[in-house]
């Protein structure tokens, strides 16, 4: 882990990677499995891995999602080859005997109120969603992550009867760079960071 990735890899993951609003092409089930197999290795606290991913490919699945989408996100999401619901499971601790077997980590969480679990899940599930985006880019996919939907409707449609809640959506596919807006700026180091 002591070597820097080549410039081309850094560009693909970060500096030239862009958020795409128009995605096409085919994304195979095998590619989605590869994507998860990469993303799952990103760190989470106590290896809790609370994220749950629902990959929507079929017209039926997209139609089920449609009523929850904001108007501005509807067309691009229905047209994307895949839309991922990035969610998190408030009952994540049930998996800890497997995920964190060297101690009773389940006991750290199973009596916590939901508002405490929500914070833990949102933090770690969001990290896992970010790992998913980087894994997708590493596999040559373009991404369109977004909010702009009704979480309660998504939860009712896809997670009824569970403790899973939606966090955000990611459209996946292959974008056309000629259809991108000019890149927006980012804050310089001195405005966003400090070294103490």
C-alpha positions as CSV (number, residue, x, y, z in Angstrom):
1,X,0.0,0.0,0.0
2,X,3.0,2.3,-0.2
3,X,2.8,3.2,-3.9
4,X,0.8,6.0,-5.5
5,X,-1.5,5.0,-8.2
6,X,-0.6,6.1,-11.8
7,X,-2.0,9.5,-12.9
8,X,-4.4,7.8,-15.3
9,X,-6.0,5.9,-12.3
10,X,-6.3,9.1,-10.2
11,X,-7.9,10.8,-13.1
12,X,-10.4,8.0,-13.6
13,X,-11.4,8.0,-9.9
14,X,-11.2,11.7,-9.1
15,X,-9.8,14.5,-11.2
16,X,-11.5,13.8,-14.6
17,X,-14.4,11.8,-13.3
18,X,-17.7,13.6,-13.6
19,X,-21.3,13.3,-12.5
20,X,-23.3,12.3,-15.5
21,X,-27.0,13.1,-16.0
22,X,-27.4,11.1,-19.2
23,X,-26.3,7.5,-19.0
24,X,-26.7,4.7,-21.5
25,X,-25.3,1.3,-22.5
26,X,-25.7,-2.1,-20.8
27,X,-24.5,-2.9,-17.3
28,X,-24.4,-6.6,-16.7
29,X,-25.3,-8.4,-13.5
30,X,-21.7,-9.7,-13.4
31,X,-20.4,-6.1,-13.5
32,X,-22.8,-5.2,-10.6
33,X,-21.5,-8.2,-8.6
34,X,-17.9,-7.1,-9.3
35,X,-18.8,-3.6,-8.2
36,X,-20.1,-4.8,-4.9
37,X,-17.1,-7.1,-4.4
38,X,-14.8,-4.0,-4.7
39,X,-16.9,-1.6,-2.6
40,X,-17.5,-4.0,0.3
41,X,-13.8,-3.7,1.3
42,X,-14.0,-0.1,2.3
43,X,-13.7,0.5,6.1
44,X,-16.6,1.1,8.4
45,X,-16.6,1.4,12.2
46,X,-16.4,-2.1,13.8
47,X,-16.7,-3.5,10.3
48,X,-20.5,-2.8,10.7
49,X,-21.2,-2.5,7.0
50,X,-24.7,-1.2,7.4
51,X,-25.2,-0.2,3.8
52,X,-27.7,-2.2,1.7
53,X,-27.8,-1.8,-2.1
54,X,-30.8,-2.4,-4.4
55,X,-29.8,-2.4,-8.1
56,X,-32.8,-1.4,-10.2
57,X,-32.5,-2.6,-13.8
58,X,-35.9,-3.7,-15.0
59,X,-38.7,-1.5,-16.3
60,X,-40.9,-2.8,-13.4
61,X,-38.4,-1.9,-10.8
62,X,-37.9,1.6,-12.3
63,X,-41.7,2.1,-12.4
64,X,-41.9,1.2,-8.7
65,X,-39.2,3.9,-8.0
66,X,-40.8,6.5,-10.4
67,X,-43.4,8.0,-8.0
68,X,-40.7,8.8,-5.4
69,X,-38.5,10.8,-7.8
70,X,-38.5,14.6,-8.0
71,X,-39.6,15.9,-11.4
72,X,-36.1,16.9,-12.4
73,X,-34.6,13.5,-11.7
74,X,-37.4,11.4,-13.2
75,X,-36.4,11.1,-16.9
76,X,-32.7,10.6,-16.4
77,X,-33.3,7.9,-13.7
78,X,-35.8,6.0,-15.7
79,X,-33.4,6.1,-18.7
80,X,-30.3,5.0,-16.8
81,X,-29.3,1.4,-17.3
82,X,-29.1,0.9,-13.5
83,X,-30.2,2.9,-10.5
84,X,-28.8,1.9,-7.1
85,X,-30.8,2.6,-4.0
86,X,-28.1,3.1,-1.3
87,X,-29.8,2.3,2.0
88,X,-28.7,1.4,5.5
89,X,-30.0,-1.2,7.9
90,X,-30.8,-0.1,11.5
91,X,-30.5,-3.7,12.4
92,X,-26.9,-3.9,11.1
93,X,-25.7,-5.2,14.5
94,X,-27.4,-8.6,13.8
95,X,-24.6,-9.3,11.3
96,X,-21.8,-8.4,13.7
97,X,-21.1,-11.9,15.1
98,X,-20.0,-12.7,11.5
99,X,-18.5,-9.3,10.6
100,X,-16.7,-8.6,13.8
101,X,-16.2,-12.1,15.4
102,X,-13.4,-11.4,17.8
103,X,-15.6,-9.7,20.4
104,X,-19.3,-9.3,21.2
105,X,-19.8,-6.1,19.1
106,X,-23.5,-6.8,18.7
107,X,-23.8,-6.0,22.4
108,X,-22.4,-2.5,21.7
109,X,-25.4,-1.6,19.6
110,X,-28.5,-3.9,20.1
111,X,-29.9,-1.8,23.0
112,X,-29.2,1.6,21.5
113,X,-32.2,3.8,20.6
114,X,-32.9,4.2,16.9
115,X,-31.7,7.9,16.9
116,X,-28.2,6.7,17.9
117,X,-28.3,3.8,15.4
118,X,-29.4,6.3,12.7
119,X,-26.3,8.4,13.2
120,X,-24.1,5.3,13.0
121,X,-25.8,4.0,10.0
122,X,-26.0,7.2,8.1
123,X,-22.3,7.9,8.6
124,X,-21.1,4.4,7.7
125,X,-23.7,3.8,5.0
126,X,-22.7,7.0,3.3
127,X,-19.1,6.0,3.4
128,X,-20.1,2.7,1.7
129,X,-22.1,4.6,-0.9
130,X,-19.0,6.6,-1.7
131,X,-17.0,3.4,-2.0
132,X,-19.6,2.2,-4.4
133,X,-19.1,5.3,-6.6
134,X,-15.3,4.9,-6.6
135,X,-15.6,1.2,-7.3
136,X,-18.0,1.9,-10.2
137,X,-15.5,4.4,-11.7
138,X,-12.7,1.9,-11.2
139,X,-14.7,-0.5,-13.3
140,X,-15.2,2.1,-16.1
141,X,-18.7,3.0,-15.2
142,X,-20.0,6.6,-15.0
143,X,-22.2,7.7,-12.1
144,X,-25.0,10.1,-11.3
145,X,-25.4,10.2,-7.5
146,X,-28.4,12.2,-6.3
147,X,-30.8,13.2,-3.6
148,X,-34.1,14.7,-5.0
149,X,-36.5,11.9,-4.1
150,X,-39.0,11.1,-1.4
151,X,-37.2,8.8,1.0
152,X,-40.5,7.7,2.7
153,X,-42.0,6.6,-0.6
154,X,-38.8,4.6,-1.5
155,X,-38.8,3.0,1.9
156,X,-42.4,2.0,1.6
157,X,-41.9,0.6,-1.9
158,X,-38.7,-1.3,-1.4
159,X,-38.1,-1.8,2.3
160,X,-41.5,-2.3,3.9
161,X,-41.4,-4.6,6.9
162,X,-37.6,-4.1,7.4
163,X,-35.5,-1.6,9.4
164,X,-33.7,-0.6,6.1
165,X,-34.0,3.1,5.1
166,X,-32.9,4.8,1.9
167,X,-30.1,7.3,1.9
168,X,-29.4,8.3,-1.7
169,X,-29.6,7.1,-5.3
170,X,-26.8,6.5,-7.9
171,X,-27.5,6.1,-11.6
172,X,-25.0,3.9,-13.3
173,X,-24.1,3.5,-17.0
174,X,-21.9,5.0,-19.6
175,X,-21.9,8.7,-20.1
176,X,-21.2,11.0,-23.1
177,X,-18.5,13.6,-22.1
178,X,-19.7,15.9,-24.8
179,X,-23.0,16.4,-22.9
180,X,-21.4,17.6,-19.7
181,X,-21.5,21.1,-18.4
182,X,-18.1,22.8,-17.7
183,X,-16.7,21.4,-14.5
184,X,-17.7,23.4,-11.4
185,X,-14.8,24.6,-9.1
186,X,-13.9,23.1,-5.8
187,X,-12.7,25.0,-2.7
188,X,-9.0,25.5,-2.4
189,X,-7.1,23.8,0.4
190,X,-6.9,26.9,2.6
191,X,-10.7,27.4,2.5
192,X,-11.7,23.9,3.3
193,X,-8.8,22.4,5.3
194,X,-6.1,23.2,7.8
195,X,-3.0,21.5,9.1
196,X,-2.5,21.9,12.9
